[in-house]
Amino acid sequence: MKTKITAEMVAFWMLNEIEKDGVLYQETAVFDIAEKFGEKFTSENERGNASIDKTVLAAFRKISENLVVWVRGERMWRKRENYDEPGRQQL
């Protein structure tokens, strides 16, 4: 019997990648998610760029809220450090 892949499973994969490598670039994540889990977990944003589906991002935020930060300028997630400001987004 084939296991049904969920947004939560993809989110846990993302967190595992960050724990393993320290960072996860959005562009790499989109490509890897589509290849490993299927294109239904990716989408196209309003600018026409490939992005991670909102259900995956919501699940990812839920499991990584205090562990990971988003570095907007580099378009990547990384492990939270002691010097980080409160909140998810960092400069």
C-alpha positions in Angstrom: 0.0 0.0 0.0 1.4 3.4 -1.0 1.6 6.1 1.7 -0.2 9.3 1.0 2.2 12.2 1.2 0.9 15.2 3.2 1.9 18.8 3.6 3.1 18.0 7.1 5.5 15.3 5.8 7.0 17.8 3.3 7.3 20.3 6.2 9.2 17.8 8.3 11.5 17.1 5.3 12.2 20.8 5.1 13.0 21.0 8.8 15.3 18.0 8.5 17.2 19.6 5.7 17.8 22.7 7.8 18.9 20.6 10.8 21.3 18.6 8.5 22.7 21.5 6.4 22.1 24.5 8.6 20.2 26.3 5.8 17.6 25.7 3.1 17.3 28.0 0.1 13.8 28.5 -1.2 14.8 27.9 -4.8 16.4 24.6 -3.9 13.5 23.6 -1.7 10.9 24.2 -4.5 12.9 22.1 -6.9 13.5 19.3 -4.4 9.9 19.2 -3.1 8.5 18.9 -6.7 11.0 16.1 -7.5 10.6 14.2 -4.2 7.0 14.7 -3.3 5.2 15.9 -6.4 4.3 19.2 -8.0 1.1 19.5 -6.0 3.3 20.8 -3.1 4.6 23.6 -5.2 2.8 26.5 -7.0 3.4 29.6 -8.9 3.3 32.9 -7.0 1.8 36.2 -8.2 5.1 37.1 -9.9 5.2 33.9 -11.8 8.0 32.3 -9.8 7.9 28.8 -8.5 7.1 28.6 -4.8 6.2 26.2 -2.1 2.5 25.5 -1.6 0.9 27.5 1.2 -0.3 24.3 3.0 3.3 23.2 3.3 4.5 26.6 4.5 1.8 26.7 7.1 2.7 23.2 8.3 6.4 24.2 8.3 5.8 27.3 10.3 3.8 25.3 12.9 6.6 22.8 13.5 9.6 25.2 13.2 8.3 28.5 14.8 11.0 28.7 17.4 13.7 26.8 15.6 14.1 28.5 12.2 14.2 32.0 10.9 13.6 33.3 7.3 16.4 35.5 5.9 14.5 37.5 3.3 17.4 39.0 1.4 18.9 35.6 0.8 15.6 33.8 0.4 16.5 31.0 2.8 15.6 29.5 6.1 18.3 28.8 8.7 18.6 27.7 12.3 17.7 30.3 14.8 20.7 31.7 16.7 20.9 33.4 20.1 21.6 36.8 18.5 18.5 36.7 16.3 15.7 39.3 16.8 12.3 38.0 18.0 10.0 36.9 15.2 10.4 34.7 12.1 11.9 37.2 9.6 15.5 38.3 9.9 17.5 40.8 7.9 
